[in-house]
Amino acid sequence: MDEVFKALADPARRTLLDSLNVRNGQTLRELCTELDMARQSVSKHLALLEAAGLVTTVRRGREKLHYLNAEPINSIAERWISRYDRERVRALADLKHALETTAMDTTAFVYTTYIKTTPERLWQGLTAPEFTRRYWGLEFDSDWAAGSAMTWRQQDATIEDPEQVVIASEPYRRLSYTWHTFTPEWAGAVGVDEATRTALAAEPRSRVTFEIEPAGATVKLTVIHDGFEPDSTLRGMIQEGWPGVVSGLKTLLETGEPLPAPDSAEEAG
């Protein structure tokens, strides 16, 4: 947490975060236009932001794209907001909101956290029903080979579709699959109204990718959910859902117990 506050203390680094908040997923070259300094200096600032967990990077071909990561701000909020009255922590709450609100002209959602576990255990947490039902409230039926079908089961709904498939599967390193189909049965099970379900069903099918990297005594997990159109209804829903899902996974793997169930049954779309 000291690294987070140190990173936020520099106005140049705050400028970079502001730029990513306006347009997420920028290259180093694009971010250099925001600051009147050498490319090497901007790289150093980004490295400090990445070390603090405030920025995460994703490679796309030869380019490295930079994204805001809200997880450290979530941690700050969880540590203090419940302890003091809201007025005394207004600045923290406003910063948390700013970093979690991504402009819709860049639609990919990227979220990084560090979990005290092993890559093998984290893979189980992402795929095994005995784990997913405890922190996510759903389970998958798949052999997890690239190209294989996936059946989703959430509460009383069984969601099947030929386009629900595993895109990439590298055990303990990377998992990617298409998002589920928004059936009337699913909507009824999770309490989504028909107008919202119709809007979701009209959108292109999105995809989620989990990147797993050993990081000392922890494992770095990066969630990338993309494939959205501008003004996507689902994009707004997963913005709120994924931090809760990932926090639940982290808590379960580190403590053996799930987080208390949320009031709403809806999780990450």
C-alpha positions as CSV (number, residue, x, y, z in Angstrom):
1,M,0.0,0.0,0.0
2,D,3.0,2.3,0.6
3,E,3.8,1.9,-3.1
4,V,0.3,2.9,-4.1
5,F,0.4,6.2,-2.2
6,K,3.9,6.9,-3.4
7,A,2.8,6.4,-7.0
8,L,-0.2,8.6,-6.6
9,A,1.9,11.4,-5.0
10,D,3.6,12.4,-8.3
11,P,1.6,14.8,-10.5
12,A,3.1,13.3,-13.7
13,R,1.9,9.8,-12.7
14,R,-1.5,11.2,-11.9
15,T,-1.6,12.7,-15.3
16,L,-0.9,9.3,-16.9
17,L,-3.7,7.7,-14.8
18,D,-6.1,10.5,-15.9
19,S,-5.2,9.9,-19.5
20,L,-5.9,6.1,-19.1
21,N,-9.2,7.0,-17.4
22,V,-10.2,9.0,-20.5
23,R,-9.0,6.4,-22.9
24,N,-7.9,3.0,-21.6
25,G,-5.5,0.6,-23.4
26,Q,-2.9,3.1,-24.7
27,T,0.7,2.4,-25.9
28,L,3.8,4.1,-24.5
29,R,4.0,6.3,-27.6
30,E,0.4,7.6,-27.0
31,L,1.0,8.2,-23.3
32,C,4.1,10.2,-24.1
33,T,2.0,12.9,-25.7
34,E,0.5,13.7,-22.3
35,L,3.7,14.7,-20.7
36,D,6.5,17.1,-21.7
37,M,9.3,14.7,-20.9
38,A,11.5,12.1,-22.6
39,R,10.1,8.7,-23.5
40,Q,12.5,7.0,-21.0
41,S,11.1,9.2,-18.2
42,V,7.5,8.3,-19.1
43,S,8.6,4.6,-19.1
44,K,9.9,5.0,-15.5
45,H,6.7,6.5,-14.3
46,L,4.7,3.7,-15.9
47,A,7.0,1.2,-14.3
48,L,6.3,2.6,-10.9
49,L,2.5,2.7,-11.5
50,E,2.7,-0.9,-12.7
51,A,4.8,-1.9,-9.6
52,A,2.1,-0.4,-7.4
53,G,-0.6,-2.3,-9.3
54,L,-2.3,0.9,-10.5
55,V,-1.5,0.0,-14.2
56,T,-1.5,-3.3,-15.8
57,T,-0.2,-4.2,-19.3
58,V,-1.4,-6.5,-22.0
59,R,0.6,-7.4,-25.1
60,R,-1.2,-7.3,-28.4
61,G,1.2,-8.4,-31.2
62,R,4.2,-6.1,-31.0
63,E,2.5,-3.5,-28.9
64,K,2.1,-3.3,-25.1
65,L,-1.1,-1.7,-24.0
66,H,-1.6,0.0,-20.7
67,Y,-4.8,-0.2,-18.6
68,L,-6.0,1.2,-15.3
69,N,-6.3,-1.4,-12.6
70,A,-8.8,-0.6,-9.8
71,E,-7.7,-3.4,-7.4
72,P,-5.3,-1.3,-5.2
73,I,-8.0,1.4,-4.9
74,N,-10.5,-1.3,-3.9
75,S,-8.1,-2.5,-1.2
76,I,-7.7,1.0,0.2
77,A,-11.5,1.4,0.2
78,E,-12.0,-1.9,2.0
79,R,-9.4,-1.0,4.6
80,W,-10.7,2.4,5.6
81,I,-14.1,3.3,4.3
82,S,-16.0,1.0,6.6
83,R,-13.9,2.4,9.6
84,Y,-14.5,6.1,9.2
85,D,-17.5,8.2,8.1
86,R,-17.8,8.8,4.4
87,E,-17.1,12.5,4.6
88,R,-13.7,12.0,6.0
89,V,-12.7,9.6,3.2
90,R,-14.4,11.4,0.3
91,A,-11.1,11.8,-1.6
92,L,-10.5,8.0,-1.5
93,A,-14.0,7.2,-2.6
94,D,-13.8,9.7,-5.4
95,L,-10.5,8.3,-6.6
96,K,-11.9,4.7,-6.4
97,H,-14.8,5.7,-8.6
98,A,-12.6,7.5,-11.1
99,L,-10.3,4.6,-11.6
100,E,-13.2,2.1,-11.9
101,T,-15.1,4.2,-14.5
102,T,-13.6,3.5,-17.9
103,A,-14.6,5.7,-20.8
104,M,-16.8,3.8,-23.3
105,D,-14.7,4.6,-26.3
106,T,-12.3,1.9,-25.2
107,T,-14.3,-1.1,-24.2
108,A,-11.9,-3.7,-22.9
109,F,-12.1,-4.4,-19.1
110,V,-8.8,-5.3,-17.5
111,Y,-8.4,-6.2,-13.8
112,T,-5.3,-7.5,-12.1
113,T,-4.8,-8.9,-8.6
114,Y,-2.2,-10.9,-6.7
115,I,-3.4,-14.1,-4.9
116,K,-1.4,-16.1,-2.3
117,T,-1.7,-19.4,-4.0
118,T,-0.1,-21.6,-6.8
119,P,-0.9,-21.5,-10.5
120,E,-2.3,-25.0,-10.2
121,R,-4.6,-24.1,-7.4
122,L,-5.7,-20.9,-9.2
123,W,-6.5,-22.9,-12.4
124,Q,-8.7,-25.2,-10.2
125,G,-10.4,-22.1,-8.8
126,L,-11.3,-20.9,-12.4
127,T,-12.5,-24.3,-13.7
128,A,-13.5,-26.7,-11.0
129,P,-17.2,-26.6,-10.1
130,E,-16.5,-27.2,-6.4
131,F,-14.7,-23.8,-6.4
132,T,-16.7,-21.7,-8.9
133,R,-20.1,-22.4,-7.3
134,R,-18.7,-21.2,-3.9
135,Y,-17.5,-17.8,-4.9
136,W,-19.3,-17.2,-8.3
137,G,-22.6,-19.0,-7.8
138,L,-22.2,-20.9,-11.1
139,E,-20.3,-23.9,-12.6
140,F,-19.0,-25.0,-15.9
141,D,-19.2,-28.3,-17.7
142,S,-16.3,-28.6,-20.1
143,D,-13.1,-30.6,-20.7
144,W,-11.3,-27.3,-21.1
145,A,-9.6,-28.1,-24.3
146,A,-9.3,-25.4,-26.9
147,G,-12.4,-25.5,-29.2
148,S,-14.5,-27.5,-26.7
149,A,-18.0,-26.6,-25.8
150,M,-19.0,-25.1,-22.4
151,T,-22.2,-25.5,-20.5
152,W,-22.9,-22.9,-17.9
153,R,-25.1,-23.7,-14.9
154,Q,-26.3,-20.8,-12.8
155,Q,-28.9,-21.3,-10.1
156,D,-31.8,-23.1,-11.9
157,A,-30.6,-22.2,-15.4
158,T,-28.6,-24.5,-17.7
159,I,-27.1,-22.4,-20.5
160,E,-26.0,-24.2,-23.7
161,D,-25.1,-22.8,-27.1
162,P,-22.7,-24.0,-29.9
163,E,-20.9,-20.6,-29.7
164,Q,-20.1,-21.1,-26.0
165,V,-16.6,-22.5,-26.5
166,V,-13.1,-22.6,-25.0
167,I,-10.9,-20.3,-27.2
168,A,-7.5,-21.0,-25.6
169,S,-6.4,-23.3,-22.8
170,E,-2.8,-23.5,-21.5
171,P,-3.2,-25.0,-18.0
172,Y,-1.8,-22.9,-15.2
173,R,-0.9,-20.1,-17.6
174,R,-3.8,-18.9,-19.8
175,L,-7.5,-19.6,-20.2
176,S,-9.9,-17.9,-22.6
177,Y,-13.6,-18.6,-23.5
178,T,-16.6,-16.9,-25.0
179,W,-19.3,-15.5,-22.7
180,H,-22.5,-17.2,-22.1
181,T,-25.9,-16.9,-24.0
182,F,-28.6,-14.6,-22.4
183,T,-31.5,-17.0,-22.4
184,P,-34.9,-16.3,-20.8
185,E,-34.1,-19.1,-18.3
186,W,-30.9,-17.4,-17.3
187,A,-32.7,-14.0,-16.9
188,G,-35.4,-15.6,-14.7
189,A,-32.8,-17.3,-12.5
190,V,-30.8,-14.2,-11.8
191,G,-33.5,-11.6,-11.8
192,V,-32.8,-9.7,-15.0
193,D,-35.8,-8.0,-16.7
194,E,-36.8,-8.9,-20.2
195,A,-35.8,-5.5,-21.7
196,T,-32.3,-5.8,-20.3
197,R,-32.0,-9.4,-21.5
198,T,-33.1,-8.5,-25.0
199,A,-30.5,-5.7,-25.1
200,L,-27.8,-8.2,-23.9
201,A,-28.9,-10.8,-26.5
202,A,-28.6,-8.3,-29.3
203,E,-24.9,-7.6,-28.6
204,P,-22.0,-9.5,-30.1
205,R,-20.7,-12.4,-28.0
206,S,-17.8,-11.2,-25.8
207,R,-14.9,-13.2,-24.4
208,V,-12.9,-13.4,-21.2
209,T,-9.3,-14.3,-20.8
210,F,-7.4,-15.1,-17.6
211,E,-3.7,-14.7,-17.6
212,I,-1.8,-16.5,-14.8
213,E,1.8,-15.6,-13.9
214,P,3.9,-16.7,-10.9
215,A,5.0,-13.7,-8.8
216,G,7.2,-14.9,-5.9
217,A,4.9,-16.2,-3.1
218,T,1.8,-15.1,-5.0
219,V,0.3,-15.5,-8.4
220,K,-0.6,-12.6,-10.6
221,L,-4.1,-12.9,-12.2
222,T,-5.1,-10.6,-15.0
223,V,-8.7,-10.7,-16.2
224,I,-9.4,-9.3,-19.7
225,H,-13.0,-9.1,-20.8
226,D,-13.3,-7.7,-24.3
227,G,-15.3,-7.8,-27.6
228,F,-17.8,-5.2,-26.7
229,E,-19.4,-2.6,-28.9
230,P,-19.5,1.1,-27.7
231,D,-22.4,1.7,-25.2
232,S,-22.6,-2.0,-24.5
233,T,-25.1,-3.0,-21.8
234,L,-23.0,-5.9,-20.7
235,R,-19.9,-3.8,-20.5
236,G,-21.5,-1.7,-17.7
237,M,-22.7,-4.8,-15.9
238,I,-19.3,-6.6,-15.9
239,Q,-17.6,-3.4,-14.7
240,E,-19.4,-3.8,-11.4
241,G,-19.4,-7.6,-11.4
242,W,-15.8,-8.7,-12.0
243,P,-14.2,-7.0,-9.0
244,G,-16.6,-8.9,-6.7
245,V,-16.0,-12.2,-8.5
246,V,-12.2,-11.8,-8.3
247,S,-12.3,-10.8,-4.7
248,G,-14.4,-13.9,-3.9
249,L,-11.9,-16.1,-5.7
250,K,-9.0,-14.5,-3.9
251,T,-10.7,-14.9,-0.5
252,L,-11.6,-18.5,-1.1
253,L,-8.1,-19.5,-2.2
254,E,-6.4,-17.6,0.6
255,T,-8.7,-18.5,3.5
256,G,-10.7,-21.5,2.4
257,E,-13.9,-19.6,3.0
258,P,-16.0,-17.6,0.5
259,L,-17.0,-14.0,0.9
260,P,-20.5,-13.4,2.4
261,A,-23.2,-13.6,-0.4
262,P,-24.0,-10.3,-2.0
263,D,-27.6,-9.0,-1.8
264,S,-27.9,-9.2,-5.6
265,A,-27.8,-12.6,-7.3
266,E,-26.3,-11.1,-10.4
267,E,-22.5,-11.6,-10.8
268,A,-20.5,-10.3,-13.7
269,G,-23.3,-10.6,-16.3
